[in-house]
Amino acid sequence: FWLKFGHLRSCCLRLAADKMLQARTSGGMNESFTGMTPTGLKGKLASLEDFISMQNEELAAQRQEIESLRNDKSNIEQHYQAQLMELKKTMVADVQRMQDEVKRHFSHQKAENSRLQQQITTLKGEKTSLQQQILGLQRRIQEIEEQIGCD
């Protein structure tokens, strides 16, 4: 408390010194100085009270500014939080859509692979059957050639 009071007192004394300097540079020291600075204890106390009141007003203004900045910060945080949630919701929907699309393509590809594998198996069976028919026909041709050759 005494340190604050000492600081306030020194501020008041500086103010008084500034006013006295202004009075000296403007001409009539007695008239200007007595009109501007309190001479008695009550006057000095009133001056100090005015100074304290002014400082309290400044402090209140600064507190109001701090509160305003806090509110702005809170509003900005809420705004960006809402944007983040919207972005997250959009991204989750996009990822889900992509996963569904990949599953659908995978299922389609699996069915296509199965169909092609079945065709390959069928073609292999047909190939084997044709090879056996060719062998049978080759034997028959050979038999016919042998019969023709003997007659």
GROMACS elastic network, one bead per residue, 0.5 to 0.9 nm:
[ bonds ]
;  ai    aj funct       b0    kb
    1     4     6  0.51636   500
    1     5     6  0.60572   500
    1     6     6  0.84440   500
    2     6     6  0.58484   500
    2     7     6  0.84075   500
    3     7     6  0.61552   500
    3     8     6  0.86084   500
    4     8     6  0.61302   500
    4     9     6  0.84263   500
    5     9     6  0.59400   500
    5    10     6  0.85076   500
    6    10     6  0.61108   500
    6    11     6  0.85505   500
    7    10     6  0.51389   500
    7    11     6  0.61959   500
    7    12     6  0.86596   500
    8    11     6  0.50026   500
    8    12     6  0.61816   500
    8    13     6  0.85771   500
    8    48     6  0.74573   500
    8    51     6  0.79956   500
    8    52     6  0.79399   500
    9    12     6  0.50866   500
    9    13     6  0.61627   500
    9    14     6  0.85935   500
    9    48     6  0.75160   500
   10    14     6  0.61052   500
   10    15     6  0.85663   500
   11    14     6  0.50587   500
   11    15     6  0.62155   500
   11    16     6  0.86446   500
   11    51     6  0.87892   500
   12    16     6  0.61603   500
   12    17     6  0.85284   500
   12    44     6  0.84084   500
   12    47     6  0.75822   500
   12    48     6  0.66906   500
   12    51     6  0.76273   500
   13    17     6  0.60533   500
   13    18     6  0.85311   500
   14    18     6  0.60796   500
   14    19     6  0.85733   500
   15    18     6  0.50641   500
   15    19     6  0.62183   500
   15    20     6  0.85637   500
   15    37     6  0.89941   500
   16    19     6  0.50965   500
   16    20     6  0.60952   500
   16    21     6  0.85609   500
   16    33     6  0.88446   500
   16    36     6  0.83352   500
   16    37     6  0.62720   500
   16    38     6  0.87512   500
   17    20     6  0.50012   500
   17    21     6  0.61198   500
   17    22     6  0.85748   500
   18    21     6  0.50638   500
   18    22     6  0.62069   500
   18    23     6  0.86104   500
   19    23     6  0.61224   500
   19    24     6  0.86501   500
   19    32     6  0.86257   500
   19    33     6  0.70582   500
   19    36     6  0.70041   500
   19    37     6  0.74324   500
   20    24     6  0.61964   500
   20    25     6  0.86552   500
   20    29     6  0.74388   500
   20    32     6  0.80968   500
   20    33     6  0.58730   500
   20    36     6  0.84048   500
   20    37     6  0.81275   500
   21    24     6  0.51079   500
   21    25     6  0.62514   500
   21    26     6  0.85719   500
   21    29     6  0.89160   500
   22    25     6  0.52324   500
   22    26     6  0.61107   500
   22    27     6  0.87645   500
   22    29     6  0.88548   500
   22    32     6  0.86170   500
   22    33     6  0.87153   500
   23    26     6  0.51361   500
   23    27     6  0.63320   500
   23    28     6  0.65771   500
   23    29     6  0.51968   500
   23    30     6  0.81796   500
   23    31     6  0.83813   500
   23    32     6  0.54390   500
   23    33     6  0.59330   500
   23    36     6  0.88025   500
   24    27     6  0.54863   500
   24    28     6  0.66785   500
   24    29     6  0.53017   500
   24    32     6  0.84431   500
   24    33     6  0.85017   500
   25    28     6  0.84759   500
   25    29     6  0.84739   500
   26    29     6  0.78907   500
   26    32     6  0.83901   500
   27    32     6  0.83320   500
   28    31     6  0.57516   500
   28    32     6  0.61633   500
   28    33     6  0.82345   500
   29    32     6  0.54413   500
   29    33     6  0.56083   500
   29    34     6  0.81097   500
   30    33     6  0.53556   500
   30    34     6  0.58759   500
   30    35     6  0.83268   500
   31    34     6  0.56079   500
   31    35     6  0.62532   500
   31    36     6  0.87675   500
   32    35     6  0.52381   500
   32    36     6  0.61866   500
   32    37     6  0.85986   500
   33    36     6  0.51302   500
   33    37     6  0.57981   500
   33    38     6  0.86442   500
   34    37     6  0.56597   500
   34    38     6  0.69249   500
   34    39     6  0.71446   500
   35    38     6  0.78309   500
   37    43     6  0.78720   500
   37    44     6  0.79921   500
   37    47     6  0.83225   500
   38    41     6  0.78654   500
   38    42     6  0.78908   500
   38    44     6  0.54664   500
   38    45     6  0.87375   500
   38    46     6  0.82990   500
   38    47     6  0.72860   500
   39    42     6  0.82847   500
   39    43     6  0.61729   500
   39    44     6  0.69604   500
   40    43     6  0.51666   500
   40    44     6  0.62521   500
   40    45     6  0.85380   500
   41    44     6  0.50625   500
   41    45     6  0.59873   500
   41    46     6  0.84723   500
   42    46     6  0.60345   500
   42    47     6  0.84842   500
   43    47     6  0.60715   500
   43    48     6  0.84871   500
   44    48     6  0.60559   500
   44    49     6  0.84951   500
   45    49     6  0.60532   500
   45    50     6  0.85189   500
   46    50     6  0.61155   500
   46    51     6  0.85183   500
   47    50     6  0.50433   500
   47    51     6  0.61662   500
   47    52     6  0.86173   500
   48    52     6  0.60960   500
   48    53     6  0.84641   500
   49    53     6  0.59834   500
   49    54     6  0.84476   500
   50    54     6  0.60644   500
   50    55     6  0.85343   500
   51    54     6  0.50399   500
   51    55     6  0.61607   500
   51    56     6  0.85806   500
   52    56     6  0.60476   500
   52    57     6  0.85335   500
   53    56     6  0.50008   500
   53    57     6  0.61589   500
   53    58     6  0.85703   500
   54    57     6  0.50941   500
   54    58     6  0.62150   500
   54    59     6  0.85764   500
   55    59     6  0.60344   500
   55    60     6  0.85212   500
   56    60     6  0.60180   500
   56    61     6  0.84693   500
   57    60     6  0.50150   500
   57    61     6  0.61248   500
   57    62     6  0.85624   500
   58    61     6  0.50282   500
   58    62     6  0.61494   500
   58    63     6  0.85790   500
   59    62     6  0.50169   500
   59    63     6  0.60875   500
   59    64     6  0.84976   500
   60    63     6  0.50079   500
   60    64     6  0.60715   500
   60    65     6  0.85252   500
   61    64     6  0.50143   500
   61    65     6  0.61435   500
   61    66     6  0.86097   500
   62    66     6  0.61223   500
   62    67     6  0.85706   500
   63    67     6  0.61237   500
   63    68     6  0.84930   500
   64    67     6  0.50461   500
   64    68     6  0.60880   500
   64    69     6  0.85778   500
   65    69     6  0.61375   500
   65    70     6  0.85552   500
   66    69     6  0.50541   500
   66    70     6  0.61171   500
   66    71     6  0.85909   500
   67    71     6  0.61514   500
   67    72     6  0.85470   500
   68    71     6  0.50872   500
   68    72     6  0.61496   500
   68    73     6  0.85605   500
   69    73     6  0.60352   500
   69    74     6  0.84922   500
   70    74     6  0.60871   500
   70    75     6  0.85459   500
   71    75     6  0.60772   500
   71    76     6  0.85080   500
   72    75     6  0.50598   500
   72    76     6  0.60794   500
   72    77     6  0.85034   500
   73    76     6  0.50983   500
   73    77     6  0.60630   500
   73    78     6  0.85519   500
   74    77     6  0.50580   500
   74    78     6  0.61270   500
   74    79     6  0.85342   500
   75    78     6  0.50863   500
   75    79     6  0.60808   500
   75    80     6  0.86411   500
   76    80     6  0.61567   500
   76    81     6  0.83795   500
   77    80     6  0.52280   500
   77    81     6  0.58981   500
   77    82     6  0.84805   500
   78    82     6  0.60533   500
   78    83     6  0.85372   500
   79    82     6  0.51947   500
   79    83     6  0.62616   500
   79    84     6  0.86056   500
   80    84     6  0.59470   500
   80    85     6  0.84856   500
   81    85     6  0.61309   500
   81    86     6  0.85655   500
   82    85     6  0.51050   500
   82    86     6  0.61420   500
   82    87     6  0.85237   500
   83    86     6  0.50616   500
   83    87     6  0.60386   500
   83    88     6  0.84501   500
   84    87     6  0.50391   500
   84    88     6  0.59920   500
   84    89     6  0.84822   500
   85    89     6  0.60302   500
   85    90     6  0.85206   500
   86    89     6  0.50418   500
   86    90     6  0.61185   500
   86    91     6  0.85148   500
   87    90     6  0.50584   500
   87    91     6  0.60102   500
   87    92     6  0.84771   500
   88    91     6  0.50484   500
   88    92     6  0.59930   500
   88    93     6  0.84992   500
   89    92     6  0.51836   500
   89    93     6  0.62127   500
   89    94     6  0.86222   500
   90    93     6  0.51501   500
   90    94     6  0.61483   500
   90    95     6  0.86135   500
   91    95     6  0.60103   500
   91    96     6  0.84236   500
   92    95     6  0.51118   500
   92    96     6  0.60458   500
   92    97     6  0.84959   500
   93    96     6  0.50740   500
   93    97     6  0.60611   500
   93    98     6  0.85599   500
   94    97     6  0.50418   500
   94    98     6  0.61038   500
   94    99     6  0.85320   500
   95    98     6  0.50269   500
   95    99     6  0.60527   500
   95   100     6  0.85512   500
   96    99     6  0.50499   500
   96   100     6  0.61496   500
   96   101     6  0.85292   500
   97   100     6  0.51449   500
   97   101     6  0.61359   500
   97   102     6  0.86251   500
   98   102     6  0.60494   500
   98   103     6  0.85103   500
   99   102     6  0.50597   500
   99   103     6  0.61056   500
   99   104     6  0.85256   500
  100   103     6  0.50674   500
  100   104     6  0.61031   500
  100   105     6  0.85784   500
  101   104     6  0.50526   500
  101   105     6  0.61168   500
  101   106     6  0.84243   500
  102   105     6  0.50495   500
  102   106     6  0.58857   500
  102   107     6  0.84201   500
  103   107     6  0.59806   500
  103   108     6  0.84299   500
  104   107     6  0.51064   500
  104   108     6  0.60730   500
  104   109     6  0.84956   500
  105   109     6  0.59378   500
  105   110     6  0.84025   500
  106   109     6  0.50049   500
  106   110     6  0.59924   500
  106   111     6  0.85531   500
  107   110     6  0.50200   500
  107   111     6  0.62091   500
  107   112     6  0.85563   500
  108   111     6  0.51467   500
  108   112     6  0.61337   500
  108   113     6  0.85841   500
  109   113     6  0.59982   500
  109   114     6  0.84883   500
  110   113     6  0.50385   500
  110   114     6  0.61451   500
  110   115     6  0.85944   500
  111   114     6  0.50461   500
  111   115     6  0.61344   500
  111   116     6  0.85830   500
  112   115     6  0.50499   500
  112   116     6  0.61141   500
  112   117     6  0.84826   500
  113   116     6  0.51026   500
  113   117     6  0.60075   500
  113   118     6  0.85442   500
  114   117     6  0.50245   500
  114   118     6  0.61538   500
  114   119     6  0.86347   500
  115   118     6  0.51121   500
  115   119     6  0.62740   500
  115   120     6  0.86759   500
  116   120     6  0.61198   500
  116   121     6  0.85891   500
  117   121     6  0.61700   500
  117   122     6  0.85634   500
  118   121     6  0.50663   500
  118   122     6  0.61207   500
  118   123     6  0.85232   500
  119   123     6  0.59812   500
  119   124     6  0.84681   500
  120   123     6  0.50433   500
  120   124     6  0.60533   500
  120   125     6  0.85448   500
  121   124     6  0.51058   500
  121   125     6  0.62219   500
  121   126     6  0.86510   500
  122   125     6  0.50825   500
  122   126     6  0.61753   500
  122   127     6  0.85385   500
  123   127     6  0.59422   500
  123   128     6  0.84946   500
  124   128     6  0.61169   500
  124   129     6  0.85123   500
  125   128     6  0.51324   500
  125   129     6  0.61601   500
  125   130     6  0.85916   500
  126   130     6  0.60263   500
  126   131     6  0.84844   500
  127   130     6  0.50408   500
  127   131     6  0.60312   500
  127   132     6  0.85518   500
  128   131     6  0.50511   500
  128   132     6  0.62015   500
  128   133     6  0.85896   500
  129   132     6  0.51312   500
  129   133     6  0.61762   500
  129   134     6  0.85851   500
  130   134     6  0.60099   500
  130   135     6  0.85273   500
  131   135     6  0.61498   500
  131   136     6  0.85036   500
  132   135     6  0.50276   500
  132   136     6  0.60478   500
  132   137     6  0.84918   500
  133   137     6  0.60035   500
  133   138     6  0.84249   500
  134   137     6  0.50075   500
  134   138     6  0.59541   500
  134   139     6  0.85167   500
  135   139     6  0.61517   500
  135   140     6  0.85302   500
  136   139     6  0.51599   500
  136   140     6  0.61669   500
  136   141     6  0.85940   500
  137   141     6  0.60053   500
  137   142     6  0.84494   500
  138   141     6  0.50260   500
  138   142     6  0.61114   500
  138   143     6  0.85464   500
  139   143     6  0.60682   500
  139   144     6  0.84977   500
  140   144     6  0.60121   500
  140   145     6  0.84470   500
  141   144     6  0.50043   500
  141   145     6  0.60048   500
  141   146     6  0.84645   500
  142   145     6  0.50281   500
  142   146     6  0.60869   500
  142   147     6  0.85961   500
  143   146     6  0.50076   500
  143   147     6  0.61652   500
  143   148     6  0.85539   500
  144   147     6  0.50124   500
  144   148     6  0.60445   500
  144   149     6  0.83283   500
  145   148     6  0.50555   500
  145   149     6  0.58400   500
  145   150     6  0.85339   500
  146   150     6  0.61903   500
  146   151     6  0.88144   500
  147   150     6  0.51919   500
  147   151     6  0.63865   500
  148   151     6  0.53739   500
